[in-house]
Amino acid sequence: MSLKKASLIIILILIIDQISKFYIKTNFMLGEEIRVFDWFRILFVENEGMAWGARIPGEYGKLLLTSFRLVAIVGIAYWLWDSVRKNGSRILIVAISMIFAGAFGNIIDSVFYGEVFNHSYNQVATFLPEEGGYGTLLHGNVVDMLYFPLWSGYLPEWLPFWGGEYFTFFEPVFNIADSSITIGVFLLLIFSKKAFPEHEEEKQHSKKAVA
């Protein structure tokens, strides 16, 4: 698979991701929700930190996180280029392309959104507001909107630790970029033999040598 085709995958995912985020940011207030189905809702939240809402504490925590993301994206880009150069399997290149696109999509939020949007608390944000954005370069928040509360209710009393507590599955709110990363990782795990055929051959040679 060529680098050109991989680039088309990346560009397509980035366009869908950024259009969805731009629409949510400029049409929803923070916390606003639309119920599509009982098990699927559009819910606008902003993620200030890492996956699952984790944060690096301290004044420079956000800066460190964004800087780490920038370094990581360079590593993923090299992995993609090297895989294409070595004629890696199609499934490997597609998976890396999806991981790269997802990571890059969230980096755009982290790097630029604080500069180009004002805040969304009790108001719909404006793109390129006259008064300036809600943050500075490298201090933006990631826009999330996909929410799938597949089941909600009280857990049985007989369950240890969590018995009787109210529980929602699946609770995290995420975006297209997160989905792209997750699908890419799952492709590598599920089709690992096709993604890394050289490793599989090495295993077979090792088994024959031992036998």
N, C-alpha and C positions, 0 to 999 in steps of 0.2 A: 504494500500500500504506500502511495507516494505522500510526500510532505504536503503537497497541494491539496489532496483529499482530506488529510488530517486537519489542515488549516480551515477548510470549508466546514468541517464538523464543529471546530472551535468557534468560528465566526457565527454560525447558526445558533449555537447554544448561548453565546454572549448576547446576541441580538434579542432572543426571546427573554433571557434573564433580565437584561437592562430595561426592555420595554415594560415588562411586568412590574419591575420595581419603580420605574418612573411613574407609571399609571397609579400604583398604590400610593406613592409618596405625594402625588399632586391631586389625589381625589379622596383620600381617607385621612381622618384624624387618628392619632395614635390610640389604639385600643378599639377602633371601630370594626364592626364585624358584619359580614353578610352570610346568612345561612343558606348554602346551596342545597345540601341534604343534611339530615341529622348527623351523618357521619363525615361530612365534608363542609368546611366553612372557610371563607376568606377572612382572615383576622390579621390586622396590621399591628405588628410589633417591630421593635428595633433591637438588634442584638449588639450590645456594646463590646462584647468580648469574643471568646472562643465558642466552639460548639457547645450546645446545651446551656448557653448563657453563662458559662464560667468566665471569670475575669482575672486579670493579673492586677493585684492591688498596687496602690502607690500612684504618685503623680505621673510617672513615666510608663505606667503599665500598658496603656493603650498604644503608646509610641513603640514600645518593645514588641508588642503583638503584631502591629502592622509591619514593622521592620522584619520580623521573623517570616511573615507571610511573603514579603517581597523576595527574601533570600530563598524560601522554599519554592517559589514559582520559577526561579531561575534554574533550580535543580530539576524540577519537573520538565521544563523546556529542554534541558540538555538530555534528559532521559528519552524524551520523544524524538529529538533529532538523532540521537545515537541508535535508537531502535529502528528508525527508518533507514539510516545509513547501513545498518547490519541486516537489512531485509527481514525485520522482525515480523511475526505473524500478524495477520489482519486484526484479530481480536485483541492483541496486545496494543497495537497502535490506536485502535478505536478507544480502548479503555483509558490509555494515557491521555488521549485527546480530551476525553470527557472529564477526567480528573483535572487536567490543566485548565479547561474552560471554566469549570466550577470554581476552582481556586482563584482564577483571574477575575471572574465575575464578582466575587466577594471582596477582592482587593480593590476593585474600582470603588465600591461603597466606602471601604475603610479609608482610602486615600483622598477621594474627591467629594463625597457627599456632604461632609461638614462644611465645605467651601461653597457648594453650589445650591444648597437647600437651606431654608430656615427651619426652625423646629416644628414638630407636629403636635405639640401639647395643646389640646382644645382648639386647634385650628388646622386647616389644610395647608400644607407647606407650599411655598412658591419656589419655582426654579429661578435661580440667579436673582434673588431679592436685592433691592436697592440698599437695604441696611446690612447686607452681608449674611453669610451662612451661620449655622448654629455652632460651628466649630472651626478648626483650622485644618490645614493640609495634614494628612496622616491621622486625623482624629475623627473620622466619620464613623457612623453606625451602619451596620448591615441591615438591610430591609428584609423582613420575613413576612410571609402572608399565607402560606399553605398550612392548614390545620385539619387533621383527621382524627377527631375524637371518636374512634370506632366503638368504644363502649365506656359508659360511665355508670357507676353505682357503688353501693357499699359492699365491701368484701365480706365473705362469711366470717362469723365470729371465731370459728375453729382454726382459722389460719394464724400461725405464730407471727408475732411482731406487728402485722398490719391488719389483723382481724377487726372488722367493724369500721374500718376507715373508709372514707370516700375515695375512690380511685378512678382515674381516667386513662384509658388506653386507646389511642396513642397520643400523648400529650404535647410533645415538642412541636413548635411552629417553625417552618423552614421555607426555603425558596427554591427556585429552579436550579441555581448554582449548587446548592447542597444536594439536590436530587441527582445532578450530573456526577458529582463526586461519588456519591453512594453507589450509583449504578456502575460507574467505572470500577470501583473497588470490588463490587460483587462479581463483575465480569471476570476480573483477574482471579478471584477465589474459585468461582464455579468452573471456569474454563482454563484452569491453571496449566493443564497438560497441553492445551493448544496454544496458550499464551507464551509458555516457556518450554517449547519442545526440546531445546538443547539440554535443559536440566533433567527432563524425563529420560533422554538418551543416556546422560551421565549415570543416572540411577540404574538403568538397565545394564550398562557396562559394568558398574560396580557389583551388581548382583551376580553377573556372569563370572566376574573375576573371583568373587568369594566362593562360588560354586565350584 
